Amino acid sequence: MSDFPAIHKSQNDHRLYRYIRLSNKLRVLLVEDVQSNQAAASMAVQVGHFDDPVERPGMAHFLEHMLFLGTEKYPDPGEYHAFINQHGGNNNAWTGTEQTNFFYTINAEVFEESLDRFSQFFIAPKFDIELVDRERHAIESEFSLKLKDDIRRVYQVQKETTNQAHPFSKFSVGNLTTLDGPESALREELLTFYQQQYCANIMTLCLVAPASLDQLEAWAKTYFEAIVNRGVSKHYPEALLVTDAERLKQIAIVPLKQQKRISVNFALPGIDQFYKRKPLTFISHLLGNESPGSLLSYLKEQGLANNLSAGGGINGFNFKDYSVSVQLTDKGYKAIDDVVKCIFEYIQLIKLTGLEDWRYQERANLLNTAFRFQEQIKALDLASHLSINMHHYAAEDVVYGDYRMDNLDEVEALSLLNLMHPRNMRLQIVAQDQDTDKQAAWYHTPYKVTDIAPSRLDYWQQPDIRSELLLPQANPFIVPNPQSRPELSQTPVPVIVAEGEGYRLWHRKDDEFNVPKGHLYLSLDSQKASMSPRHATLTRLYVELLLDYLTESTYQAEVAGLNYNIYPHQGGITLHLTGFTGNQESLLSLIINKARERNFTQDRFDMIRKQILRSWHNVAQAKPISQLFTSLTVTLQKRSFEPARMAEELETITLDELHQHVSDFFEKVYLEGLVYGDWLVSEAQALGKRLEHLLSLVSKPSNESSRELVNLQGVGTLLREKTIQHQDSAIIVYYQSSKATTEKMALFSLLNHTMSSTFFHELRTKQQLGYMVGTGYLPLNRHPGMIFYIQSPTTGPRVLLEAIDEFIADFSYAVMQITNEQWESTKQGLISQIMEHDANLKTRGQRYWVSLGNRDYQFDQRESVAAKVETLTRADLIKFMMQRMRSKHCDRLVLFSCGEQHSKQQLMSNNMISDLRAFKQAAEKFQF
């Protein structure tokens, strides 16, 4: 049995836990989850890029990649990935500052076999010399992928402007330059680094499975006790992240995307010591408040800011770089010193009157309630999260630590607030029109560091607090002691509880997850929502303005665990409400009443319009593959439009036109809704009556809006090029089903499942075509489909398409060669994925809502697809491929962009979409 104390878990958590230490000092958390049909494992190693040798930046990351590529026991470099995929799982890893995390999920039936493979990473990796150069190029591709990513570009400036004696200053990713040299020498360095750093006593393992704790403990000992314990002791330099030499600096950074943002950063000590009381969580709760009188509310009223967040920033073994980040308006950008002054005034307000026990308890009670009714997460997410928590919390707190807030220690909180002072600050300004005199290494970010003048510090230190700044009132939305109702559901799936002309409401009472929460989806369809690019733009503008208008009045509800989202779709808009049921109806009434007011001011209209324009223009700076994914739906869905096209419309839209559009939108609507969770039938029926009454006041009944999809049958290989300013090329090849039948869903799903790991291994690992390489099952408007995608720094679109075509042409032979046993286990792996148990109320609610969107009114589509997969033979799949994909001239859509250095590898064809609008108008369409 375990020598550690019992794990403190939620009353709502059915899982069993055991924390043990193996003979090699490896700490293991065992989790018995009888409700899951998936198992998961995660190993967190206390080694990250802080441990990289000075002369080898990126070594920890490189090692992470190499461990996947074969071990002494399982030498085939693609075997692990193929085994996981074949058995319905997926795997990944990441390298952070102080930890590297490896994790995977798989069918529970083969969990033991997978543990044998996984454990070998940490016992006897092969480090095949033939793969060293290949994986070095994979690191280069990953590095190249983020060259135009502003988050990474700003992060590099942070590294260069902190104390260079601190390990945070190291370049973390690595590339061909840092991993240069003879392969044999690099392999020796890898081996040395692995042997010196990877050690059982600084690893934490979490196993989650529908197996007994005793069985899990036996597996842990069998497969992981062979990991060597060298007694490694971690010692990072005691250097401070920010010394006097880096303090009181203004750092101007020029991003690629349009933005105007400041961060006021404070150097604090490491935060693990505070986890039991979470004083910074409490301070951030007050600083980041958005209700009337809050810092953000005041800055918005003055037209200085659009958004604010408090508490972010990097943290590690001896540091927390606490950040108050503000998204500025044009006016705010011209008044940065005034915005910073407001931040310091609000910090002073918290110091003087905010450290009250009732405020702390309000926040602590919310976390406690969230813990009591903690919703389960997928086995993979749980394993990864807990293996990391084991490095930060006491054994008994690995589950509870995130929620624990014992008491307010005023001295402790005040000591941290005293560090949030102008004399301990750094000011980061991210905006395009700034003078710079430096370029960051690796990402070439222009920046400039200047001293903050004493006169500015004096201004910010003035003790007066303007009267408009107020601390939040007691939260009226908090349900003191929420309880779920014991009533059982009368039906196994949702049923219609209210219906009339122009509306329909579905309901099901949850009786499995037993949390006092609900999910309420309301979709409003209007023919005027997106019938043209201008209509779609107006609808998006309305949604963004409405969300902005609701912020202050709903913020306290969100803090109390009542969340909502409003989003546009092809046919209209959807409102999704979630959280504790006690006050859900109050929040719904508030939102509906505010939405009906439509009291938008010219100032907020101008600001929100500018924000959306900036967001749409910034799409051009996104990764090429991301832009192609956006263009795929735009090309095929009649009522989807390119962000650049909508931006053109937005330039000329007026407030009056928006108000008119809202009136037109609501003139005739169709409402479909779903109520799921801790709602009784009578409550859902009463809600249906209220919604019917409300609709009668504002609208006439309508039918559902049509969702039309371009029909690709008979078009051959259709090409569309996107011009993207990026060094990488990218391609998406999309195959569409002509029918939305269960059989076609099963065939496309199985083909993707069978192909995905081989495609990844062949085109990414072997051919080194790029870092972003994969396949995907992609249904659009109910029609099944499949995509192949690559973003490549080395290869142009013509060669990428040839590689994809060659892979598809050869794949039928690969299917013929697998054994019957492999074929059956591949199918079972997919069936297990399709039928994965809903982990929580949210996942179940989403599945029900998607079913309604697909008109799967029996809610049994996944069962039907799984049953069909069971019957499919290899001959069925090969025949399907031959008919559907074998020819290079078959019906499909190829989207591509040509990288700046690949102009000689252009894709040319007579079958190109040159005018998207004309193509969509003329194309045959599926009606839905």
Protein Blocks (a to p, Z undefined) as FASTA:
>chain_A
ZZbdcddddfklmbdcdddddfkopacdddddfkbcbdcddddddbdfklpcfklghklm
mmmmmmmnopfklmplklmmmmmmmnopacdddddfkbccddddddfklmmmmmmmmmmm
mmmcgkiaklmmmmmmmmmmmmmmmmmgmklmmmmmmmmmmcfkbmklpcfkbpaklmgc
jfklmmmmmmmmmmmmmcfklcccdddddddfklmmmmmmmmmmmpccehiacdddfbdf
bdfklgoiacddddfbdcdddddddddddfklmmmnommlmmmmmmmpcbehiaklmmmm
nopafbdcehiacddfkbccddddddddfklmmmmmmmmmmmmmmmmmmmmmmmcfklmm
mmmmmmmmmmmmoccddfklmmmmmmmmmmmmcfklmmmmmmgcfbacfklmmmmmmmmc
fklcccddddfbbcdfbdcehjlpacddddddfklmmmmmpmbdcfklccddddfkbcfb
acddfbdcfbfbdcdfbdcehiacdddddfklopabdddddddddfklmmpfklmmmmmm
mmmmmmmmmmmmmmmmmmnopacdddddfklccdddedjfklmmmmmmmmmmmmmnopac
fklmmmmmmmmmmmmmmmmmmcfklmmmmmmmmmmmmkbccfklmmmmmmmpcfklmmmm
mmmmmmpccdddddedjddfklmmmmmmmmmmmmmmmoccddddddddddfehnlpaddd
dddddfbdcdddddddfbdcfklmmmmmmmmmmmmmmmmmmmmmmnonajbdcdddddee
hiacdddddddfkbcfklmmmmmmmmmmmmmmmmmmpcfklmmmmmmmmmmmmmoccfbf
klmmmmmmmmmmnopanopmmmmmmmmmmmpcfklmmmmmmmmmmpmkbccdddddddfk
lmmmcccdfkbcfblmlmmmmpccddZZ
